[in-house]
Amino acid sequence: MNTVFTINFRREAYQREVAKARRRALHLGLWVLNFGALGVIIGLYGLNCASLANRTRMLERQVARLRRQPANAAEWRPGLLEANEVERHLRSPRAWRDRLSRLPVILPPNARVTSLQYNPDNLSGGGAAKFVITGELRTEAGRDRMQQVMSFVGALSRDSLFSAGYPNIRLVTTRASPSGDGAEFVVECR
């Protein structure tokens, strides 16, 4: 039998060169990734610095403009709408005290208020009269939690103290509490 065998004496050298090329490519990729990440971080610091410089220049211009004005011209002069809003609130601290003392009476015994917010959107003018009540309601087994929340909203709407200042009282959101035995609610008074 005459079988021809070929032996590739360069196979080991070829495999070493391929492994070496892979290592070099991996090292090059890691090097590029490292410097790319460093470039992104330095770029973000640069953007932050530019934003801070713009804000500083704007504030310096405002301060310089205010310093150039005479002392009496720098006073704040509210418009008619703002003055009426302030007057309305100055006249009604008793109404707020009465509303806040009335709220626990209207609130069902198995409910609690978690937060009260007046003007949460920080609006000025006529849209500033929003009052938000956030709370939790625990229900007994077999009772409908939505019906209890809606009866609380209805009681707020029927109450003379709340309806006098807020003609529009509505349930904004409600969801089941994480424990599953009640509901969390948000009521908005406008």
Contact map, one row per residue, 1 for C-alpha under 8 A:
1110000000000000000000000000000000000000000000000000000000000000000000000000000000000000000000000000000000000000000000000000000000000000000000000000000000000000000000000000000000000000000000
1111000000000000000000000000000000000000000000000000000000000000000000000000000000000000000000000000000000000000000000000000000000000000000000000000000000000000000000000000000000000000000000
1111100000000000000000000000000000000000000000000000000000000000000000000000000000000000000000000000000000000000000000000000000000000000000000000000000000000000000000000000000000000000000000
0111110000000000000000000000000000000000000000000000000000000000000000000000000000000000000000000000000000000000000000000000000000000000000000000000000000000000000000000000000000000000000000
0011111000000000000000000000000000000000000000000000000000000000000000000000000000000000000000000000000000000000000000000000000000000000000000000000000000000000000000000000000000000000000000
0001111100000000000000000000000000000000000000000000000000000000000000000000000000000000000000000000000000000000000000000000000000000000000000000000000000000000000000000000000000000000000000
0000111110000000000000000000000000000000000000000000000000000000000000000000000000000000000000000000000000000000000000000000000000000000000000000000000000000000000000000000000000000000000000
0000011111100000000000000000000000000000000000000000000000000000000000000000000000000000000000000000000000000000000000000000000000000000000000000000000000000000000000000000000000000000000000
0000001111110000000000000000000000000000000000000000000000000000000000000000000000000000000000000000000000000000000000000000000000000000000000000000000000000000000000000000000000000000000000
0000000111111100000000000000000000000000000000000000000000000000000000000000000000000000000000000000000000000000000000000000000000000000000000000000000000000000000000000000000000000000000000
0000000111111110000000000000000000000000000000000000000000000000000000000000000000000000000000000000000000000000000000000000000000000000000000000000000000000000000000000000000000000000000000
0000000011111111000000000000000000000000000000000000000000000000000000000000000000000000000000000000000000000000000000000000000000000000000000000000000000000000000000000000000000000000000000
0000000001111111100000000000000000000000000000000000000000000000000000000000000000000000000000000000000000000000000000000000000000000000000000000000000000000000000000000000000000000000000000
0000000001111111110000000000000000000000000000000000000000000000000000000000000000000000000000000000000000000000000000000000000000000000000000000000000000000000000000000000000000000000000000
0000000000111111111000000000000000000000000000000000000000000000000000000000000000000000000000000000000000000000000000000000000000000000000000000000000000000000000000000000000000000000000000
0000000000011111111100000000000000000000000000000000000000000000000000000000000000000000000000000000000000000000000000000000000000000000000000000000000000000000000000000000000000000000000000
0000000000001111111110000000000000000000000000000000000000000000000000000000000000000000000000000000000000000000000000000000000000000000000000000000000000000000000000000000000000000000000000
0000000000000111111111000000000000000000000000000000000000000000000000000000000000000000000000000000000000000000000000000000000000000000000000000000000000000000000000000000000000000000000000
0000000000000011111111100000000000000000000000000000000000000000000000000000000000000000000000000000000000000000000000000000000000000000000000000000000000000000000000000000000000000000000000
0000000000000001111111110000000000000000000000000000000000000000000000000000000000000000000000000000000000000000000000000000000000000000000000000000000000000000000000000000000000000000000000
0000000000000000111111111000000000000000000000000000000000000000000000000000000000000000000000000000000000000000000000000000000000000000000000000000000000000000000000000000000000000000000000
0000000000000000011111111100000000000000000000000000000000000000000000000000000000000000000000000000000000000000000000000000000000000000000000000000000000000000000000000000000000000000000000
0000000000000000001111111110000000000000000000000000000000000000000000000000000000000000000000000000000000000000000000000000000000000000000000000000000000000000000000000000000000000000000000
0000000000000000000111111111000000000000000000000000000000000000000000000000000000000000000000000000000000000000000000000000000000000000000000000000000000000000000000000000000000000000000000
0000000000000000000011111111100000000000000000000000000000000000000000000000000000000000000000000000000000000000000000000000000000000000000000000000000000000000000000000000000000000000000000
0000000000000000000001111111110000000000000000000000000000000000000000000000000000000000000000000000000000000000000000000000000000000000000000000000000000000000000000000000000000000000000000
0000000000000000000000111111111000000000000000000000000000000000000000000000000000000000000000000000000000000000000000000000000000000000000000000000000000000000000000000000000000000000000000
0000000000000000000000011111111100000000000000000000000000000000000000000000000000000000000000000000000000000000000000000000000000000000000000000000000000000000000000000000000000000000000000
0000000000000000000000001111111110000000000000000000000000000000000000000000000000000000000000000000000000000000000000000000000000000000000000000000000000000000000000000000000000000000000000
0000000000000000000000000111111111000000000000000000000000000000000000000000000000000000000000000000000000000000000000000000000000000000000000000000000000000000000000000000000000000000000000
0000000000000000000000000011111111100000000000000000000000000000000000000000000000000000000000000000000000000000000000000000000000000000000000000000000000000000000000000000000000000000000000
0000000000000000000000000001111111110000000000000000000000000000000000000000000000000000000000000000000000000000000000000000000000000000000000000000000000000000000000000000000000000000000000
0000000000000000000000000000111111111000000000000000000000000000000000000000000000000000000000000000000000000000000000000000000000000000000000000000000000000000000000000000000000000000000000
0000000000000000000000000000011111111100000000000000000000000000000000000000000000000000000000000000000000000000000000000000000000000000000000000000000000000000000000000000000000000000000000
0000000000000000000000000000001111111110000000000000000000000000000000000000000000000000000000000000000000000000000000000000000000000000000000000000000000000000000000000000000000000000000000
0000000000000000000000000000000111111111000000000000000000000000000000000000000000000000000000000000000000000000000000000000000000000000000000000000000000000000000000000000000000000000000000
0000000000000000000000000000000011111111100000000000000000000000000000000000000000000000000000000000000000000000000000000000000000000000000000000000000000000000000000000000000000000000000000
0000000000000000000000000000000001111111110000000000000000000000000000000000000000000000000000000000000000000000000000000000000000000000000000000000000000000000000000000000000000000000000000
0000000000000000000000000000000000111111111000000000000000000000000000000000000000000000000000000000000000000000000000000000000000000000000000000000000000000000000000000000000000000000000000
0000000000000000000000000000000000011111111100000000000000000000000000000000000000000000000000000000000000000000000000000000000000000000000000000000000000000000000000000000000000000000000000
0000000000000000000000000000000000001111111110000000000000000000000000000000000000000000000000000000000000000000000000000000000000000000000000000000000000000000000000000000000000000000000000
0000000000000000000000000000000000000111111111000000000000000000000000000000000000000000000000000000000000000000000000000000000000000000000000000000000000000000000000000000000000000000000000
0000000000000000000000000000000000000011111111100000000000000000000000000000000000000000000000000000000000000000000000000000000000000000000000000000000000000000000000000000000000000000000000
0000000000000000000000000000000000000001111111110000000000000000000000000000000000000000000000000000000000000000000000000000000000000000000000000000000000000000000000000000000000000000000000
0000000000000000000000000000000000000000111111111000000000000000000000000000000000000000000000000000000000000000000000000000000000000000000000000000000000000000000000000000000000000000000000
0000000000000000000000000000000000000000011111111100000000000000000000000000000000000000000000000000000000000000000000000000000000000000000000000000000000000000000000000000000000000000000000
0000000000000000000000000000000000000000001111111110000000000000000000000000000000000000000000000000000000000000000000000000000000000000000000000000000000000000000000000000000000000000000000
0000000000000000000000000000000000000000000111111111000000000000000000000000000000000000000000000000000000000000000000000000000000000000000000000000000000000000000000000000000000000000000000
0000000000000000000000000000000000000000000011111111100000000000000000000000000000000000000000000000000000000000000000000000000000000000000000000000000000000000000000000000000000000000000000
0000000000000000000000000000000000000000000001111111110000000000000000000000000000000000000000000000000000000000000000000000000000000000000000000000000000000000000000000000000000000000000000
0000000000000000000000000000000000000000000000111111111000000000000000000000000000000000000000000000000000000000000000000000000000000000000000000000000000000000000000000000000000000000000000
0000000000000000000000000000000000000000000000011111111100000000000000000000000000000000000000000000000000000000000000000000000000000000000000000000000000000000000000000000000000000000000000
0000000000000000000000000000000000000000000000001111111110000000000000000000000000000000000000000000000000000000000000000000000000000000000000000000000000000000000000000000000000000000000000
0000000000000000000000000000000000000000000000000111111111000000000000000000000000000000000000000000000000000000000000000000000000000000000000000000000000000000000000000000000000000000000000
0000000000000000000000000000000000000000000000000011111111100000000000000000000000000000000000000000000000000000000000000000000000000000000000000000000000000000000000000000000000000000000000
0000000000000000000000000000000000000000000000000001111111110000000000000000000000000000000000000000000000000000000000000000000000000000000000000000000000000000000000000000000000000000000000
0000000000000000000000000000000000000000000000000000111111111000000000000000000000000000000000000000000000000000000000000000000000000000000000000000000000000000000000000000000000000000000000
0000000000000000000000000000000000000000000000000000011111111100000000000000000000000000000000000000000000000000000000000000000000000000000000000000000000000000000000000000000000000000000000
0000000000000000000000000000000000000000000000000000001111111110000000000000000000000000000000000000000000000000000000000000000000000000000000000000000000000000000000000000000000000000000000
0000000000000000000000000000000000000000000000000000000111111111000000000000000000000000000000000000000000000000000000000000000000000000000000000000000000000000000000000000000000000000000000
0000000000000000000000000000000000000000000000000000000011111111100000000000000000000000000000000000000000000000000000000000000000000000000000000000000000000000000000000000000000000000000000
0000000000000000000000000000000000000000000000000000000001111111110000000000000000000000000000000000000000000000000000000000000000000000000000000000000000000000000000000000000000000000000000
0000000000000000000000000000000000000000000000000000000000111111111000000000000000000000000000000000000000000000000000000000000000000000000000000000000000000000000000000000000000000000000000
0000000000000000000000000000000000000000000000000000000000011111111100000000000000000000000000000000000000000000000000000000000000000000000000000000000000000000000000000000000000000000000000
0000000000000000000000000000000000000000000000000000000000001111111110000000000000000000000000000000000000000000000000000000000000000000000000000000000000000000000000000000000000000000000000
0000000000000000000000000000000000000000000000000000000000000111111110000100000000000000000000000000000000000000000000000000000000000000000000000000000000000000000000000000000000000000000000
0000000000000000000000000000000000000000000000000000000000000011111111000000000000000000000000000000000000000000000000000000000000000000000000000000000000000000000000000000000000000000000000
0000000000000000000000000000000000000000000000000000000000000001111111000000000000000000000000000000000000000000000000000000000000000000000000000000000000000000000000000000000000000000000000
0000000000000000000000000000000000000000000000000000000000000000111111101100000000000000000000000000000000000000000000000000000000000000000000000000000000000000000000000000000000000000000000
0000000000000000000000000000000000000000000000000000000000000000001111111100000000000000000000000000000000000000000000000000000000000000000000000000000000000000000000000000000000000000000000
0000000000000000000000000000000000000000000000000000000000000000000011111110000000000000000000000000000000000000000000000000000000000000000000000000000000000000000000000000000000000000000000
0000000000000000000000000000000000000000000000000000000000000000000001111110000000000000000000000000000000000000000000000000000000000000000000000000000000000000000000000000000000000000000000
0000000000000000000000000000000000000000000000000000000000000000000011111110000000000000000000000000000000000000000000000000000000000000000000000000000000000000000000000000000000000000000000
0000000000000000000000000000000000000000000000000000000000000000010011111111000000000000000000000000000000000000000000000000000000000000000000000000000000000000000000000000000000000000000000
0000000000000000000000000000000000000000000000000000000000000000000000111111100000000000000000000000000000000000000000000000000000000000000000000000000000000000000000000000000000000000000000
0000000000000000000000000000000000000000000000000000000000000000000000000111110000000000000000000000000000000000000000000000000000000000000000000000000000000000000000000000000000000000000000
0000000000000000000000000000000000000000000000000000000000000000000000000011111000000000000000000000000000000000000000000000000000000000000000000000000000000000000000000000000000000000000000
0000000000000000000000000000000000000000000000000000000000000000000000000001111111100000000000000000000000000000000000000000000000000000000000000000000000000000000000000000000000000000000000
0000000000000000000000000000000000000000000000000000000000000000000000000000111111100000000000000000000000000000000000000000000000000000000000000000000000000000000000000000000000000000000000
0000000000000000000000000000000000000000000000000000000000000000000000000000011111110000000000000000000000000000000000000000000000000000000000000000000000000000000000000000000000000000000000
0000000000000000000000000000000000000000000000000000000000000000000000000000011111111000000000000000000000000000000000000000110000000000000000000000000000000000000000000000000000000000000000
0000000000000000000000000000000000000000000000000000000000000000000000000000011111111100000000000000000000000000000000000001100000000000000000000000000000000000000000000000000000000000000000
0000000000000000000000000000000000000000000000000000000000000000000000000000011111111110000000000000000000000000000000000000000000000000000000000000000000000000000000000000000000000000000000
0000000000000000000000000000000000000000000000000000000000000000000000000000000111111111000000000000000000000000000000000000000000000000000000000000000000000000000000000000000000000000000000
0000000000000000000000000000000000000000000000000000000000000000000000000000000011111111100000000000000000000000000000000000110000000000000000000000000000000000000000000000000000000000000000
0000000000000000000000000000000000000000000000000000000000000000000000000000000001111111110000000000000000000000000000000000000000000000000000000000000000000000000000000000000000000000000000
0000000000000000000000000000000000000000000000000000000000000000000000000000000000111111111000000000000000000000000000000000000000000000000000000000000000000000000000000000000000000000000000
0000000000000000000000000000000000000000000000000000000000000000000000000000000000011111111100000000000000000000000000000000000000000000000000000000000000000000000000000000000000000000000000
0000000000000000000000000000000000000000000000000000000000000000000000000000000000001111111110000000000000000000000000000000000000000000000000000000000000000000000000000000000000000000000000
0000000000000000000000000000000000000000000000000000000000000000000000000000000000000111111110000000000000000000000000000000000000000000000000000000000000000000000000000000000000000000000000
0000000000000000000000000000000000000000000000000000000000000000000000000000000000000011111111000000000000000000000000000000000000000000000000000000000000000000000000000000000000000000000000
0000000000000000000000000000000000000000000000000000000000000000000000000000000000000001111111110000000000000000000000000000000000000000000000000000000000000000000000000000000000000000000000
0000000000000000000000000000000000000000000000000000000000000000000000000000000000000000111111111000000000000000000000000000000000000000000000000000000000000000000000000000000000000000000000
0000000000000000000000000000000000000000000000000000000000000000000000000000000000000000001111111100000000000000000000000000000000000000000000000000000000000000000000000000000000000000000000
0000000000000000000000000000000000000000000000000000000000000000000000000000000000000000000111111110000000000000000000000000000000000000000000000000000000000000100000000000000000000000000000
0000000000000000000000000000000000000000000000000000000000000000000000000000000000000000000111111111000000000000000000000000000000000000000000000000000000000000000000000000000000000000000000
0000000000000000000000000000000000000000000000000000000000000000000000000000000000000000000011111111100000000000000000000000000000000000000000000000000000000000000000000000000000000000000000
0000000000000000000000000000000000000000000000000000000000000000000000000000000000000000000001111111110000000000000000000000000000000000000000000000000000000000100000000000000000000000000000
0000000000000000000000000000000000000000000000000000000000000000000000000000000000000000000000111111111000000000000000000000000000000000000000000000000000000000110000000000000000000000000000
0000000000000000000000000000000000000000000000000000000000000000000000000000000000000000000000011111111100000000000000000000000000000000000000000000000000000000000000000000000000000000000000
0000000000000000000000000000000000000000000000000000000000000000000000000000000000000000000000001111111110000000000000000000000000000000000000000000000000000000000000000000000000000000000000
0000000000000000000000000000000000000000000000000000000000000000000000000000000000000000000000000111111111000000000000000000000000000000000000000000000000000000000000000000000000000000000000
0000000000000000000000000000000000000000000000000000000000000000000000000000000000000000000000000011111111100000000000000000000000000000000000000000000000000000000000000000000000000000000000
0000000000000000000000000000000000000000000000000000000000000000000000000000000000000000000000000001111111110000000000000000000000000000000000000000000000000000000000000000000000000000000000
0000000000000000000000000000000000000000000000000000000000000000000000000000000000000000000000000000111111110000000000000000000000000000000000000000000000000000000000000000000000000000000000
0000000000000000000000000000000000000000000000000000000000000000000000000000000000000000000000000000011111110000000000000000000000000000000000000000000100110000000000000000000000000000000000
0000000000000000000000000000000000000000000000000000000000000000000000000000000000000000000000000000001111111011000000000000000000000000000000000000000100000000000000000000000000000000000000
0000000000000000000000000000000000000000000000000000000000000000000000000000000000000000000000000000000111111110000000000000000000000000000000000000000100000000000000000000000000000000000000
0000000000000000000000000000000000000000000000000000000000000000000000000000000000000000000000000000000000111111000000000000000000000000000000000000000000000000000000000000000000000000000000
0000000000000000000000000000000000000000000000000000000000000000000000000000000000000000000000000000000000011111000000000000000000000000111000000000000000000000000000000000000000000000000000
0000000000000000000000000000000000000000000000000000000000000000000000000000000000000000000000000000000000111111100000000000000000000011110000000000000000000000000000000000000000000000000000
0000000000000000000000000000000000000000000000000000000000000000000000000000000000000000000000000000000000101111110000000000000000000011100000000000000000000000000000000000000000000000000000
0000000000000000000000000000000000000000000000000000000000000000000000000000000000000000000000000000000000000011111100000000000000001111000000000000000000000000000000000000000000000000000000
0000000000000000000000000000000000000000000000000000000000000000000000000000000000000000000000000000000000000001111100000000000000001111000000000000000000000000000000000000000000000000000000
0000000000000000000000000000000000000000000000000000000000000000000000000000000000000000000000000000000000000000111110000000000000001110000000000000000000000000000000000000000000000000000000
0000000000000000000000000000000000000000000000000000000000000000000000000000000000000000000000000000000000000000111111000000000000111100000000000000000000000000000000000000000000000000000000
0000000000000000000000000000000000000000000000000000000000000000000000000000000000000000000000000000000000000000001111110000000000111000000000000000000000000000000000000000000000000000000000
0000000000000000000000000000000000000000000000000000000000000000000000000000000000000000000000000000000000000000000111110000000011110000000000000000000000000000000000000000000000000000000000
0000000000000000000000000000000000000000000000000000000000000000000000000000000000000000000000000000000000000000000011111110000111110000000000000000000000000000000000000000000000000000000000
0000000000000000000000000000000000000000000000000000000000000000000000000000000000000000000000000000000000000000000011111110000001110000000000000000000000000000000000000000000000000000000000
0000000000000000000000000000000000000000000000000000000000000000000000000000000000000000000000000000000000000000000000111110000100000000000000000000000000000000000000000000000000000000000000
0000000000000000000000000000000000000000000000000000000000000000000000000000000000000000000000000000000000000000000000111111000100000000000000000000000000000000000000000000000000000000000000
0000000000000000000000000000000000000000000000000000000000000000000000000000000000000000000000000000000000000000000000111111101100000000000000000000000000000000000000000000000000000000000000
0000000000000000000000000000000000000000000000000000000000000000000000000000000001000000000000000000000000000000000000000111111100000000000000000000000000000000000000000000000000000000000000
0000000000000000000000000000000000000000000000000000000000000000000000000000000011001000000000000000000000000000000000000011111100000000000000000000000000000000000000000000000000000000000000
0000000000000000000000000000000000000000000000000000000000000000000000000000000010001000000000000000000000000000000000000001111110000000000000000000000000000000000000000000000000000000000000
0000000000000000000000000000000000000000000000000000000000000000000000000000000000000000000000000000000000000000000000000011111111000000000000000000000000000000000000000000000000000000000000
0000000000000000000000000000000000000000000000000000000000000000000000000000000000000000000000000000000000000000000000101111111111000000000000000000000000000000000000000000000000000000000000
0000000000000000000000000000000000000000000000000000000000000000000000000000000000000000000000000000000000000000000001100000011111100000000000000000000000000000000000000000000000000000000001
0000000000000000000000000000000000000000000000000000000000000000000000000000000000000000000000000000000000000000000001110000001111110000000000000000000000000000000000000000000000000000000111
0000000000000000000000000000000000000000000000000000000000000000000000000000000000000000000000000000000000000000000111110000000011111000000000000000000000000000000000000000000000000000000111
0000000000000000000000000000000000000000000000000000000000000000000000000000000000000000000000000000000000000000000111110000000001111100000000000000000000000000000000000000000000000000011110
0000000000000000000000000000000000000000000000000000000000000000000000000000000000000000000000000000000000000000111110000000000000111110000000000000000000000000000000000000000000000000011100
0000000000000000000000000000000000000000000000000000000000000000000000000000000000000000000000000000000000000000111100000000000000011111000000000000000000000000000000000000000000000001111000
0000000000000000000000000000000000000000000000000000000000000000000000000000000000000000000000000000000000000011111000000000000000001111100000000000000000000000000000000000000000000001110000
0000000000000000000000000000000000000000000000000000000000000000000000000000000000000000000000000000000000000011110000000000000000000111110000000000000000000000000000000000000010000111100000
0000000000000000000000000000000000000000000000000000000000000000000000000000000000000000000000000000000000000111000000000000000000000011111000001000100000000000000000000000000000000111100000
0000000000000000000000000000000000000000000000000000000000000000000000000000000000000000000000000000000000000110000000000000000000000001111100001000000000000000000000000000000000001110000000
0000000000000000000000000000000000000000000000000000000000000000000000000000000000000000000000000000000000000100000000000000000000000000111110111000000000000000000000000000000000001110000000
0000000000000000000000000000000000000000000000000000000000000000000000000000000000000000000000000000000000000000000000000000000000000000011111100000000000000000000000000000000000001000000000
0000000000000000000000000000000000000000000000000000000000000000000000000000000000000000000000000000000000000000000000000000000000000000001111100000000000000000000000000000000000001000000000
0000000000000000000000000000000000000000000000000000000000000000000000000000000000000000000000000000000000000000000000000000000000000000000111110000000000000000000000000000000000000000000000
0000000000000000000000000000000000000000000000000000000000000000000000000000000000000000000000000000000000000000000000000000000000000000001111111000000000000000000000000000000000000000000000
0000000000000000000000000000000000000000000000000000000000000000000000000000000000000000000000000000000000000000000000000000000000000000001001111111000000000000000000000000000000000000000000
0000000000000000000000000000000000000000000000000000000000000000000000000000000000000000000000000000000000000000000000000000000000000000111000111111100000000000000000000000000000000110000000
0000000000000000000000000000000000000000000000000000000000000000000000000000000000000000000000000000000000000000000000000000000000000000000000011111110000000000000000000000000000000010000000
0000000000000000000000000000000000000000000000000000000000000000000000000000000000000000000000000000000000000000000000000000000000000000000000011111111000000000000000000000000000000000000000
0000000000000000000000000000000000000000000000000000000000000000000000000000000000000000000000000000000000000000000000000000000000000000000000011111111100000000000000000000000000000000000000
0000000000000000000000000000000000000000000000000000000000000000000000000000000000000000000000000000000000000000000000000000000000000000100000001111111110000000000000000000000000000000100000
0000000000000000000000000000000000000000000000000000000000000000000000000000000000000000000000000000000000000000000000000000000000000000000000000111111111000000000000000010000000000000000000
0000000000000000000000000000000000000000000000000000000000000000000000000000000000000000000000000000000000000000000000000000000000000000000000000011111111100000000000000000000000000000000000
0000000000000000000000000000000000000000000000000000000000000000000000000000000000000000000000000000000001110000000000000000000000000000000000000001111111110000000000000000000000000000000000
0000000000000000000000000000000000000000000000000000000000000000000000000000000000000000000000000000000000000000000000000000000000000000000000000000111111111000000000001110000000000000001000
0000000000000000000000000000000000000000000000000000000000000000000000000000000000000000000000000000000000000000000000000000000000000000000000000000011111111100000000000000000000000000000000
0000000000000000000000000000000000000000000000000000000000000000000000000000000000000000000000000000000001000000000000000000000000000000000000000000001111111110000000000000000000000000000000
0000000000000000000000000000000000000000000000000000000000000000000000000000000000000000000000000000000001000000000000000000000000000000000000000000000111111110011000001000000000000000000000
0000000000000000000000000000000000000000000000000000000000000000000000000000000000000000000000000000000000000000000000000000000000000000000000000000000011111111011000111000000000000000000000
0000000000000000000000000000000000000000000000000000000000000000000000000000000000000000000000000000000000000000000000000000000000000000000000000000000001111111011000000000000000000000000000
0000000000000000000000000000000000000000000000000000000000000000000000000000000000000000000000000000000000000000000000000000000000000000000000000000000000111111111000000000000000000000000000
0000000000000000000000000000000000000000000000000000000000000000000000000000000000000000000000000000000000000000000000000000000000000000000000000000000000001111111100000000000000000000000000
0000000000000000000000000000000000000000000000000000000000000000000000000000000000000000000000100110000000000000000000000000000000000000000000000000000000000011111110000000000000000000000000
0000000000000000000000000000000000000000000000000000000000000000000000000000000000000000000000000010000000000000000000000000000000000000000000000000000000011111111111100000000000000000000000
0000000000000000000000000000000000000000000000000000000000000000000000000000000000000000000000000000000000000000000000000000000000000000000000000000000000011111111111111000000000000000000000
0000000000000000000000000000000000000000000000000000000000000000000000000000000000000000000000000000000000000000000000000000000000000000000000000000000000000001111111100000000000000000000000
0000000000000000000000000000000000000000000000000000000000000000000000000000000000000000000000000000000000000000000000000000000000000000000000000000000000000000111111100000000000000000000000
0000000000000000000000000000000000000000000000000000000000000000000000000000000000000000000000000000000000000000000000000000000000000000000000000000000000000000011111111000000000000000000011
0000000000000000000000000000000000000000000000000000000000000000000000000000000000000000000000000000000000000000000000000000000000000000000000000000000000001000011111111000000000000000000011
0000000000000000000000000000000000000000000000000000000000000000000000000000000000000000000000000000000000000000000000000000000000000000000000000000000000001000001001111100000000000000000011
0000000000000000000000000000000000000000000000000000000000000000000000000000000000000000000000000000000000000000000000000000000000000000000000000000000010011000001001111110000000000000001111
0000000000000000000000000000000000000000000000000000000000000000000000000000000000000000000000000000000000000000000000000000000000000000000000000000000010000000000000011111000000000000001110
0000000000000000000000000000000000000000000000000000000000000000000000000000000000000000000000000000000000000000000000000000000000000000000000000000010010000000000000001111110000000000111100
0000000000000000000000000000000000000000000000000000000000000000000000000000000000000000000000000000000000000000000000000000000000000000000000000000000000000000000000000111110000000000111100
0000000000000000000000000000000000000000000000000000000000000000000000000000000000000000000000000000000000000000000000000000000000000000000000000000000000000000000000000011111000000000111000
0000000000000000000000000000000000000000000000000000000000000000000000000000000000000000000000000000000000000000000000000000000000000000000000000000000000000000000000000011111100000011110000
0000000000000000000000000000000000000000000000000000000000000000000000000000000000000000000000000000000000000000000000000000000000000000000000000000000000000000000000000000111110000011100000
0000000000000000000000000000000000000000000000000000000000000000000000000000000000000000000000000000000000000000000000000000000000000000000000000000000000000000000000000000011111011111000000
0000000000000000000000000000000000000000000000000000000000000000000000000000000000000000000000000000000000000000000000000000000000000001000000000000000000000000000000000000001111111111000000
0000000000000000000000000000000000000000000000000000000000000000000000000000000000000000000000000000000000000000000000000000000000000000000000000000000000000000000000000000000111110000000000
0000000000000000000000000000000000000000000000000000000000000000000000000000000000000000000000000000000000000000000000000000000000000000000000000000000000000000000000000000000011111100000000
0000000000000000000000000000000000000000000000000000000000000000000000000000000000000000000000000000000000000000000000000000000000000000000000000000000000000000000000000000000111111110000000
0000000000000000000000000000000000000000000000000000000000000000000000000000000000000000000000000000000000000000000000000000000000000000011110000000000000000000000000000000000110111110000000
0000000000000000000000000000000000000000000000000000000000000000000000000000000000000000000000000000000000000000000000000000000000000001111000001000000000000000000000000000000110111111000000
0000000000000000000000000000000000000000000000000000000000000000000000000000000000000000000000000000000000000000000000000000000000000001111000001100000000000000000000000000011110011111100000
0000000000000000000000000000000000000000000000000000000000000000000000000000000000000000000000000000000000000000000000000000000000000111100000000000000000000000000000000000011110000111110000
0000000000000000000000000000000000000000000000000000000000000000000000000000000000000000000000000000000000000000000000000000000000000111100000000000100000000000000000000011111000000011111000
0000000000000000000000000000000000000000000000000000000000000000000000000000000000000000000000000000000000000000000000000000000000011110000000000000000000000000000000000011110000000001111100
0000000000000000000000000000000000000000000000000000000000000000000000000000000000000000000000000000000000000000000000000000000000011100000000000000000010000000000000001111100000000000111110
0000000000000000000000000000000000000000000000000000000000000000000000000000000000000000000000000000000000000000000000000000000001111000000000000000000000000000000000001111000000000000011111
0000000000000000000000000000000000000000000000000000000000000000000000000000000000000000000000000000000000000000000000000000000001110000000000000000000000000000000001111100000000000000001111
0000000000000000000000000000000000000000000000000000000000000000000000000000000000000000000000000000000000000000000000000000000011100000000000000000000000000000000001111000000000000000000111
